[in-house]
């Protein structure tokens, strides 16, 4: 990695607080390249994509000449107020309010372009796909969709899946939420960030059941069949056994009905350095010498 990049924290007014967006970009502008928006998954925040020291996919792509924006959804990362007992917002607000707000913010900062690349990890891919399904106007302003370990349902069966999803996420986590008002993932050491009551319960429903909005019954599954999807790339890791199991990633591709879509399994058998797991696809220090190179080339060719 070189050090010719700059990082800034930007804050967008939102409800009673603000959304944090990390802007990482080259010191010397490389021209009117299409910017990239990155979104984290559940129990996470934007730091899955970057570090202060210049590591991570966002920093790597900024070194390649891209303006990269990484958002923390409401309550997470440096967004405020933080998730607390009376925090009411869930995934519906990310889909209907926060993603469109940040998209417009980026477009206003880049008047020479009219599109933004979207990139997501894990459940962030579901939220981005849902936003695209819901808003036809956004479909023309999103240049591409790249996801890592994103799945809408978890159908794989294993002991590890039962422990992580069926027992902890579906049963134990709601118990903690009932007592505290939110899932304190930091204290429990089960994630990078905390999870609101609404997001947890809505996520459980979507993973197990229908793809329908909890607030207004919007049918995402039906609308997905008429969606004009951008060029898309779904990446899975061979050692991602539960949270982004390759079979569940492929199920999401089929459910959405993508037309121009690429699927990649990161594994030694396919020539990669590792059989990557759910977080390692983004956080492994050697990813910069591995699939990050192909990702950079993909973006440059779009």
N, C-alpha and C positions, 0 to 999 in steps of 0.2 A: 504493500500500500504506500502511496505517496502521501504527502501532507498538504497538498494544494487544494484543500477544501475548507469551507467555512460552515459553522453551525450556529443557528440562531433559534431561540424559542419565541414563537409568535402566539398571541392570545386573542381569540375571537370571542366577543361578548355572546353569551348564550344563557338564556333564562336569568337566573339570579347569580350567575357566575361567569365562567369562561371555559372555552375549549382550548387545550394546548395543542399546538402544531409545531413540530420540529422541522425547520427548514435547513437542509444540507445541500450545498451547491459548490461548484468549482470557484476558486478565487477569480479566475479569468473566465468571463462568459464565453461559451462555445457556440453562440448563435441561438436561433429560435428553435431549440429542441423542445419536444413535447414534455412537460413536467410529469412527474410520477407521484401518485398519492398512495400511501401504504396504510393498511389497517390491521391491527392486532386481533387476536381471538379472545375467547373467554378466559377469565382469571389471568389476564395479561395486560400489557400496555405497549406503547410504541417502542420501548427499549429492546424488544425482540429483534428490531431491524437495525439498531445503531448503538454506538457507544461513544463516550466522550473522547476516547483514544483513537477513534477513526476506524474501528472495525465494524463489520456487519454489512448486509446487502445495501442499505441506503448509502453508506459512506463509499462503498465500492462503486456504485453507479454514479455517485456525484463525482468521483475521480474520473469517470468515463465521460463526463460533460453534462450530466443531467441535473436539473433542479428536482430535488426529492423532498416531498412533504410527508411527514409521519404524524398521524393524528392519534391523540389519546381520547377515547370516547368519554362522555361525561362521567365524572367521578373517579377516573383512573389516571395513572401517571401524574402529570402536572396540571390536569384539568381540575377545576374547582367549582363548587364544593366537592370534597371527597365523599365517597360512599359512606353513609351512616345509617343509623337505625330507621330514620324517617325518609330516607332517599326513595323516591317514587319512580324514577325513570328506569325503563327497560330497553329491550332491543328494538321495540317499535319506534322509539324516539331516535335511535341511531339511523334506522332506515328512512324514516319520514322527515327528519329534521337535520340531524347532525351531518350525515354524508352530503346531502344537497347543499347545506350551508358551507361546508369546507370546499366542496367542488366549485361553488361560485366564488369563494374567496380566492382560490388559486387562479381561476380564469381571469379575475380582475387584476391580479398581479402580473399576468402574462398576456397582455393585449395583442401580441403578435401571433398567438395560437388560439385555437378554439376547441381544443380537446385536451384531455388528461388521461394518462395511463393509470389504471387501477391495479393494485397489487395487495394481496391479503394472505395472512397466515390463519389456518384452522377455521374457527367459526367466523372470522372476519370475512372469509370468502362467501359464506352463506348470507351475511348481512349485505355485502356489496351486490351479490346476485339478486337479492330481494329488492334492493333499491333500483336496480336496472329494470327488473321486471315491472315494478310499480310505476315508474316514471318514463314515459316514452321520450320526453324531451332530453333526458339524460342519456338515452341510448345513442344519440348522435354526438354527444360531447365526451364520451368515453372511448378512447382510442383502442384500448386492449384491456383484457382481464387476465392476470396471472395469479395463481393461487398455490399455496403450499399446504398439503395435508387437509384440504377443505372437503367436508362431507356434510350432507344435510341429515342423513340418518346413519345409525350405527347398527348394522345387522350382523356383523361378524360375531361368532360365538366362541368364547374361550374363557378360562378361569380368570385371566387378567382383565378381560372385558367385564365380567361379572363383578369383580372387585372394584374396578375403577368407575364403571358407569352404573350398573344395576344397583350395587350396594352403596358406594360413596355418593355419586352424583344424584341418583334418583331417590335415595332413602336417607342417608346420613346428612348430606348437605342441607336438605329442607328442614331437618331437625335442628341443625345449627342456626339456620335462618329464623326459624320460629322463636328461638330463644334470644337471639341477638338482633334480629331485624335485617341482617345481611350476612353473607358468607365471608368471614374474616380469613381469606386464603393466606394472607401474610403470616398471621399468627399460627395457623395450622401448617404452614410451610408446604402448601399444595399448589401454589401458583405464584406468578409475579405480582398479581394485584388482586384486589377484592372483587366480589361479585354482588350486585344488588339482588334483592329478593325477586323483583320483577324479572330481571334477566335470567336468573337461575330457573325459575319456574317456567318461563316461556321457552327456554332452551330445552328443558326436559320434555315438554310437550312436542316440540318440533322434531326432536331426535326420535321420539317414539311414534309420532303420529302425523297428522296432516300439516301441509305447508300453508297455513291460514293465519292471517293477522289476528292477534288476540284482542286488539282494540276496536277494530271496525269490520272484522271478518273478510277482509280482502283476500281473495283466493290466488295466492302466488303460483301455485302449481298449474292452475288453468291459464293464467296470464303468461306463464313462461313459454307456453306453446306458441304464442304469437309474438314473442319478444325478438327484436332484431339484435342479436348478440354481437358484440365486437369480437375481433380475433382473440382467441383465448388459449391459455396454456395451463393445464392442471398438472402439478408435480406431486408425486407421492414418494415416500421412503419405504424401502423394503422392511426395515425394522420398526416402522410405525405400525404397531400391532393393533392398536385400539382407536386412538383419537383421530387418526387419519388413515385407517387401514386402506390399502390400495383398492380393495374390492368396493369399499364404501365410497371412495373418491370416484371410481368409475360409475357407481350408481348415481351420483350427483350429476355427472356429465350426461347420463342418459335421461334423467328426470328433467333437466333443463332444456334438453334438445338443442345443444350447441351445433352450429353448422361448420364453422371454421375453428376447430379445436385440436390441440395437440396434447397428448398425454405422455408423461415421462415417469418411469420408475427409477429412482436413484438407488443403484445397487452395484456391488462389485461385478456381478455377472454382466451388467450393461456397460462396464468400463469405468465406473466411478471409484473413488478412493475408499468409500465406505458403504455399508448398508445403513443408510441414514435413518434416524428415528424422528419423532415428531418435531422436537425443537432443534435437533442437530442439523436439519436441512438449512437452517438460517444461522445457527450459533456456532457450528463447528469451525474452528479456526482455519481448517484447510479447505473450506468451501470456496474460498477465493481462488484457489488453484484448481478447482473442480467445476461444479456446475454453474457457479457464478459467471464464469467465462462465457458459457453458452447463453446465459440470460442476458448478459451485456450485448452479445452479438445479435440476439433476437430483437432487443429493443432498438438497436442501431439500424436494423434492417426494416423495421416497420415504417 
